[in-house]
Structures are given as C-alpha cells and as structure tokens.
C-alpha cells in the first residue's frame, strides 16, 4: 500500500489536492452563509484568499521547476552534440 501511495501521489500533488478540497468546502460554507443572509465574515474571506494564493503559488513553483528541468535537458543535449 505504501509503495502504491508513493507511485500514485507525489508530495506536491497531495498538498495541492488537500488545499483544493479545503477551498471547495470553505467556498460552499461561505456561499451558504451568504444565502442565509448572515454574510461572509472577514476571517473567512481572508482564509479563502490565502488558499487561492497558496494554490497559485504551488502551481507557479511546479511550472518553474518544469521549465528549469526542460532548460537543463536542452542544455545537456546541446553539449552532447
């Protein structure tokens, strides 16, 4: 089971999926508060903004890592030729 878990999910994917699930649950809660007329608290709005920034940051770092890896592979192939 542990080997399967390591092969299927990386640490970054787990962080991202947990953040997305928490964001979805918080968004549903905020929508429910808004519909019932109680209003959305400032703390919940700050929490939602923080989750959006965290998800965006993880995606940006993954894209940067992938770009650097591709650049290094191209440089390595150029030197080999």
BELFEN-V142842 format. One record per residue. N is the residue number from 0. RES is the residue in one small letter. D_CENTER is the distance of its C-alpha to the mean C-alpha in whole Angstrom. Layout:
n=(N N)
res=(RES RES)
d_center=(D_CENTER D_CENTER)
//
This chain:
n=(0 1 2 3 4 5 6 7 8 9 10 11 12 13 14 15 16 17 18 19 20 21 22 23 24 25 26 27 28 29 30 31 32 33 34 35 36 37 38 39 40 41 42 43 44 45 46 47 48 49 50 51 52 53 54 55 56 57 58 59 60 61 62 63 64 65 66 67 68 69 70 71 72 73 74 75 76 77 78 79 80)
res=(x x x x x x x x x x x x x x x x x x x x x x x x x x x x x x x x x x x x x x x x x x x x x x x x x x x x x x x x x x x x x x x x x x x x x x x x x x x x x x x x x)
d_center=(25 23 23 22 19 18 19 17 13 12 11 8 8 9 6 3 7 8 6 7 10 11 10 12 15 15 16 18 20 20 21 24 25 26 28 30 31 30 27 24 24 23 21 19 18 17 15 13 13 11 8 8 9 6 3 6 7 5 6 9 10 9 12 14 14 15 18 19 20 21 24 25 26 28 29 30 32 34 35 36 38)
//
